[in-house]
Amino acid sequence: MAKASKFDKIINIKNKKASFQFEFIDTYVCGMVLKGTEIKSIREGKVSLTESFCIFLRGELYVRQMHIAPYSMAASYNHEAVRDRKLLLSKKELEKLETKSDEKGLSIIPVRIFINDRGLAKMEIALGRGKKLHDKRNDLKEKDAKRELQRMAID
């Protein structure tokens, strides 16, 4: 009988609005600097990425407006729900991202949070360009067409 790991629950929290509003150019996986109660809340799946974005401060990358709900079992040592959290990338990746994000129309967007096999919280970020209205309409049309084809295949 295999021993059950405490990381068996799969956590994969996605920012669904990001793929609709942005065209992804490049993606990166990075670590996060978290407090003890924050990682416990992430393992419970109590994270919201909808309003979050990434910004450079003093040469380091931070995520803003990411909401991690306070941990229910913590007494007085709980964390703030919304605060700036540092992202961990290599120096080479940081320099590349900083030069690209300075270009007009490019942003760094958090795409998803997951727990890796070692139990560490990781964030997937993407360098993206905002979609125009007609691009969003085309995406909706393609999605509807794909759904219709699936319905016809099932019938």
C-alpha atoms as one frame of an Amber mdcrd trajectory, in Angstrom:
protein
   0.000   0.000   0.000   1.453   3.355  -1.049   1.966   6.058   1.529  -0.352
   9.045   0.988   1.461  12.329   0.527   0.165  15.500   2.136   0.383  17.137
  -1.333  -2.025  14.704  -3.043  -4.706  17.352  -3.567  -4.051  18.958  -6.948
  -4.142  22.755  -6.861  -4.377  24.482 -10.246  -5.933  27.943 -10.000  -6.280
  29.689 -13.367  -6.884  33.272 -14.422  -9.566  32.603 -17.045 -10.020  36.256
 -17.982  -6.334  36.612 -18.893  -6.502  34.382 -21.979  -9.575  36.253 -23.188
  -8.152  39.744 -22.688  -4.496  39.120 -23.647  -2.541  37.407 -26.396   0.321
  35.513 -24.708   3.769  35.992 -26.257   5.987  34.225 -23.720   5.357  32.295
 -20.480   7.527  31.735 -17.395   7.199  29.675 -14.208   8.397  31.398 -11.058
   8.402  30.896  -7.315   6.747  33.202  -4.791   7.807  34.591  -1.417   4.917
  33.712   0.910   4.135  33.683   4.618   3.128  30.503   6.436  -0.610  31.125
   6.464  -0.583  32.158   2.784   0.703  28.782   1.584  -1.904  27.034   3.716
  -4.678  29.092   2.106  -3.281  28.339  -1.356  -3.332  24.609  -0.563  -7.021
  25.040   0.309  -7.545  26.737  -3.082  -8.606  30.125  -1.702  -6.851  32.391
  -4.243  -8.168  34.871  -6.787  -6.068  36.037  -9.751  -8.705  37.995 -11.685
  -7.544  41.509 -10.763  -3.828  40.751 -10.371  -0.916  42.038 -12.438   2.896
  42.098 -12.207   5.103  45.146 -11.783   8.833  45.849 -11.448   9.999  47.650
  -8.280  13.725  48.274  -7.698  14.693  45.648 -10.271  12.528  42.915  -8.722
   9.232  41.501  -9.970   6.154  41.710  -7.724   2.558  40.582  -8.160  -0.122
  43.073  -7.091  -3.822  42.719  -6.283  -3.615  38.918  -5.862  -6.164  37.970
  -3.206  -5.289  35.103  -0.860  -8.046  34.570   1.699  -6.982  34.578   5.364
  -6.336  31.088   6.747  -9.289  29.972   8.846  -7.242  28.051  11.457  -4.790
  30.883  12.189  -5.386  32.862  15.338  -3.723  36.265  15.501  -0.786  35.669
  13.145  -2.780  35.754   9.917  -1.633  37.504   6.737  -3.041  40.436   4.780
  -5.378  39.253   2.030  -4.076  41.647  -0.644  -0.425  42.708  -0.610   2.568
  42.844  -2.961   4.270  39.450  -3.214   7.759  39.010  -4.623   8.226  36.623
  -7.553  11.412  34.592  -7.877  13.033  34.370 -11.313  16.631  34.146 -12.494
  18.472  37.403 -13.126  18.613  36.690 -16.856  14.833  36.147 -17.048  14.161
  39.282 -14.992  16.282  41.441 -17.298  14.599  39.989 -20.379  11.125  40.568
 -18.930  11.931  44.114 -17.810  13.163  45.169 -21.263  10.177  43.566 -23.003
   7.621  45.008 -20.558   8.907  48.528 -21.279   7.680  48.174 -24.876   4.348
  49.815 -25.568   1.346  47.537 -25.164   3.079  44.644 -23.369   2.129  43.565
 -19.842   3.091  40.803 -17.433   0.032  38.835 -16.320  -0.320  36.013 -13.758
  -1.897  33.058 -15.573  -2.112  30.315 -12.942  -0.939  29.147  -9.515  -0.120
  25.536  -8.820   1.632  23.373  -6.244   4.552  21.384  -7.658   5.504  17.829
  -6.671   7.763  19.113  -3.853   4.869  21.048  -2.288   6.043  24.515  -3.342
   3.654  27.133  -4.690   4.580  28.248  -8.202   3.069  30.905 -10.441   2.946
  30.863 -14.217   3.224  34.368 -15.643   2.918  35.475 -19.249   4.157  38.398
 -21.258   1.082  39.483 -23.162  -0.354  42.091 -25.483  -3.920  43.301 -24.959
  -6.436  42.065 -27.516  -8.569  44.437 -29.512 -12.352  44.093 -29.593 -12.381
  42.376 -32.996  -9.826  39.803 -31.752 -12.088  38.968 -28.817 -15.066  38.585
 -31.172 -13.081  36.207 -33.383 -12.144  34.118 -30.340 -15.811  33.872 -29.324
 -16.800  32.845 -32.865 -14.135  30.120 -32.934 -15.221  28.889 -29.511 -18.882
  28.698 -30.615 -17.951  26.881 -33.830 -15.892  24.342 -31.898 -18.774  23.793
 -29.465 -21.212  23.229 -32.366 -18.894  20.673 -33.942 -18.667  18.810 -30.635
 -22.468  18.788 -30.323 -22.849  17.415 -33.852 -20.242  14.713 -33.177 -22.082
  13.607 -30.002 -25.521  13.432 -31.692
